[in-house]
Amino acid sequence: MEATALNAGSRPRSPEVLRTSNAAALSLRLAAGRFYRDVELGGINVLLDYERGCHANCAYCGLARERAGTYEDKSFIRVDWPAYPTDRIIEQMARQAERMGRFCISQVVHPRTHPDTLEIIRRFRARTDTPISVLCAPPVLNRERLQQYKDAGVDMIGVGLDAVTEETFERRRGRAVRGGLQWKKYWEIILRSREIFGPWKVNCHVVVGLGDADRAILEFSARARRAQIYAYLFCFFPEPGSAMAGARRPSLFRWRRIQLLKHLLEAGDIRPGDIQYNRRGAVARASIPRALVDRAIEDGIAFMTNGCPDQRTGLVSCTRPFGSYRPGEPWRDYPFVPTAADRTAIRRQLRLDRWVHYR
């Protein structure tokens, strides 16, 4: 049953209202429409909703404090987020629990974020046992609050670190953009979350294209793996009106190469020493057995969206279709297992003869 999205103005705010991505609204049958290639979400993302929005000012984010326009007019990950009553969203999640593998609450930097998140968790857990993730806002959290989320029934914690070096973090999220965010605080919450939630229950978002070199990204992914923390790759796609609106996206060649190498490193198929970099830290050459490359392309997992799993199937639940590309463009990360035609395109995009030494 469709529902009408709430208009701006005098409407209630969180915890009574949540914003959802267009994809989530379609999957919950709150809005009419269908996806290109019949993609559907297995996990639902919601965003806390406040009149003044997020207090941070990240250079690449559509919700940035200094981005022109009202909060209602701002997009997040380049898509609209219509607002619906919280209880209506939870009702639809409960009705369609067999189709839904996860419910993810995306926080913003705001004084009410923590108590409102707890209230939403309480309401959701009263209706369904679908796993809950919290994509957290470290500036408003501490060890006690993380423990409260776990005690309330949260299954996984995500941290949108985005940059993998302190230099890039400061340039895109910290002092350089009056962002108010601190590298040290983000790492405090990552480590506390790992301590409280345990192995493979914490993830860090990594955005390729903010300024970090290939080497820094791949070495970070390897370190996270050793700590039993997931590193989820995102491909930068400039938000109109943001401070990085004029920045270029990573080339498809660079993106595919990082996807493949991250996958092979995490699987233990290759070692960091098998990859050589140029002076700028970009991948120059990799020594890999041909069979491993062929296998990775054929199973396609390396090129799918990184996200929290559906515990019933083990597959990615948070598929985020069209977050970093548009229908009709080449797929950046596939929200489903790539087909034979998709795999042919991936192999062409990788240009393996330019940088892979088969051994």
N, C-alpha and C positions, 0 to 999 in steps of 0.2 A: 504494500500500500504506500503510495507516494505521500510525501509531506512537503508543505511549503516552507522554504527556508525563511528564517526570521530576518526582518529588515533591521537596518541600523537605527540608531536614535535612542529611544527610550526602552529598548528591549532589556531583559535581565542579562546578567553576565555570569561567568563561571562562579560557582559550580552548577548553576541552573541551566547554563547554555554552554555548548561546545561547538567549535568549528570542525568540519571534516573536509577532507580533500574531495574534489569532484568524483574521483575514482571510488572513494569510500561511500559517498552518497549514492552512486549508481549501484554498487554492490549490495548495499543495505536496502535497496529498493525505496530509498527516500526521494530519489529523482529518476526521471525517465531517461533512457538512452542506452547505448551499447558501445562496447569498446571495439576499436580496430583490432582485427584478428581474434575477436571474442575473448580477449583477456579479462579475467576477473580477479579481484583481490582475495587472498586467503586470510589476510589480516587487515584490521581496520585501524587507521590512524586518526586520532583526534587532537585538536589543538586548544589549549586554554584560551579563553576569550575575555579580554578586558578593554575598557574604553580607550585607555591610553596605550595599550599594546605592550610590546617588549621594551624594556629600558636599555637594552644593549644596542650596539651600533656597528655590527659586523659589516665589513666593506662589500660583501657579496650577497647579503641576505635581503630578501624582499620585505622583511619585517623591521629592518633597521630603524632606529629611533629618528635619524635625520633624513630618511628617505622622504621625499615630498609626498604630500597627500595624507588623508586621514588613515587611521588603522584599518577602517573598513575597506578602503580602496587598495590595500597592500596585498600582494600575493606572497606565497611561501612555496619555495621550490618551483616557481614559475606557474603555479596553478592556483585557481580560486579555491577558497575554503568557506563554503556557505555555512551558516550557523543554524543549529537545530537544538531543541530542548534536550538536555542531557538524558532525561528519562526516556525520551522517544528513541534516541540512539541505542540505549541499553536494551530497551524492549525489542528492537529489531535484531540486535545481536543475540538476544536470548532465543528469539523465534527461529533464527537461522544458525543456531550453534553448530549444527552438523557441517555447515559450510565454512565456518569461521575458525581459523587456527590460532588467532591472537588478537588482542586488543592493546593498542599502544597509545599512551597518553604523552603528548609532546608538551613539555613545559616551556614557559617563557620567563625571562627575568622580571619578576614582579613581586611585591610584598605579599600577595595573597596566594602565590603559587603553591606553597607547601600545604597549608590547611585545605585548600580546594582540591588538590590532588588526592589527599586522604579521603575526603568526602566522596569523590567520584569513584575511587577504588571500593569504598564501602558499598555504595549503591550497586556497582557492577557485580561485585562478589556475591551480593544477596540474590542476584538473579541467575547467574551462570558461573560455571567453573572454567570457562575458557581462559587460557593463560594470559596474564597481564604483563606488559612491558612498560617501563617509564623511560622516555627519552628525556633525561634530566637536565636541569639548569643548575650547574654546580654553584654559582654565586649564592643561591638561596638554600643550600643544603649543608649538612654536616653528618657526622657518624650517627648521631641519635635519630635524625630524620630518615636516613637510609634504612636503619633498623626498623623504624616504624613502617616503612613501605614493605619490607620483607614480612614483618609480623601481620600486616594487613592482607597479604596474599600476592604480592608482586613476585613474578617469576624471573624477570631479567631487567637489568639496568643498562641503558644505552647512554653514552656520553658523546656529544657532538664536538669532539676535539677538533676535527676538520684539518688543521695544520699539524704536521708531525715534527716541526722544529720550533723552538721558542722564537727564533727570529721571524719566521713567517706568521706565527700566532700574533706577535706584537704588531706586526705590520698590517694585518688584516682584521684583528679583533681587539687589540689592546690599545696602548697609548697613542699609536700613530693615527688612529681613527676615532679617538675619544670613546673607545668602546667600553671601557670600564671592566674588561675581563682580564683575569690573571692566569697565566700559564701554571703557576704553582698551585693555585686553587683547583684547577681542572685535574691536575695529577693527584692531588690529595683525594678528590672524590673518586677517581678511577681506582686508586689503590684501596680506599676504604670499601668501595663496592665489591672489589675482588675478595676482600677479607670476609665481608658479610654474606655475599650471595654465593661465593664458591666458584670452582672452575667452570668455564664455558657458560657462565651466567652474566657476563659483562661484555659489552662491545664498545669499541671506539669507532666513530665515523671518521673516514679519511677522504678528503676531497682532492682529487687530482686536478691541478690547474690553478691553485692558489699561489704558487711560487716555490713549492718544495720540489727538489730534484728527484728523478727516478730512484736514485740510490737511497735517499733519505726515506722515501715511501716504502721501498721494498725491505730495507733494513728494519724499519719500524714494524712492518707486518711480521717479520721473523721474530722480533723481540716479543711482540704481543702473543704470538703463538706459543713461545716458550713459557710465558706467564699464564697460559690457558685463558687468554682473553681474545675475543674475536676482533679482527680489523675488517670493517665493512667499507668497501670502496664506493665512492660517489664520483661522478664525472662533472666537473664544473660547467655550468651553463649560465651565462650572465643574466641577471635579473634587470629588466628595464628600470631605470631610475635609481639603481643602486650605485654605490661608489665605483664598483667594478663593471658597470654596464658596458663599457667599451673594451673590456679585456677579451682576449681570444679564448675560445674553447681549446682544450687539448686536441691535437690531431687524432683522428681515428686510429692511425698507425701507432701513435704513442700509447693511447688508451688500451688497445688490444694487447700490445706487448706487455704492459704492466699487469693486465688481467692474467695473461698466461703465466708469466714468471711468478707472480704472487701465488697462484694456484699450485704450481710445481714446487715452490719453496715450502708452502704449508703442508703439502702432501709428503714432504721428505724425499721427493724424486730427484731434486737437485740441491746443491749446497750453495751458500752465498758466494763461495770462491769460483763457482762455475760462471758467474756473470762478471763481465768487464765493463767499466764505465769510462766515458771521456772526461775531460777536465771540468766540464760543467755538471758532471754527475748523471748525465743521460746514458742509458744503456747503449753500449757500442757493439757488444758481441756476447753471445752466450753459448756455452758448450753443453749440448743436450743430446741424449740418444734419440734417434728419429722415432723409435716406437713410442716414447713418452709424449712427444709432441703430437703424434697422430692420435694417440689414445685420448689426450686432453681435448683435442678438437672434436673428436668423434663423440665423446660423452657430453660435451657442451657445457658442463657445470661451471667451468672457469669464466664463462662469458654471461652467466646469468646474474641477476640482481643479487647483491649481498644483503642479507637481512636476517632478522630473527626467525627461528624455525617454527614450523607447525609440529608440535610434539607427537601428533598422531602419525605423521608421515615421514618426518625428518627433513622434508623439503622446505625451502624458504617460504615463509608465510607473508612477509612484507615485501611485495614485489614492485611497488611504486611505479606502475607503468607510466611512461612518458614524462618522468621527472627531469630527465636530462636530454631529451630529444622530442621531436614532434612526429605524429603519424606521417608517414611518407618519407621521413629521413632515415638514414641507416640506423639500425638499433644500436644503442650504446651498451645497455645491459638488458638481457632478455628476461621478461617476466614469466617465461616458460622454458622448457627444454628446447633448444634450437632444433629446427627441422633440418633435413638433409640440405635443402636449399640455403638455409641460414648458415649451415656449417661451411658450405662452399664459399659463401660471402666472407665469413670469418677468416678462412684460410687465405683468401685473396687480400683482405685488409691487413693481415699480419706481415705480408711480404717477407716470409721466412728466409728467403735466399739472401737477403740484405744483411742479416745479423745473426743467424743461427749457424753454428758449426756443429754438424752432426758427428757423434762419436759412438 
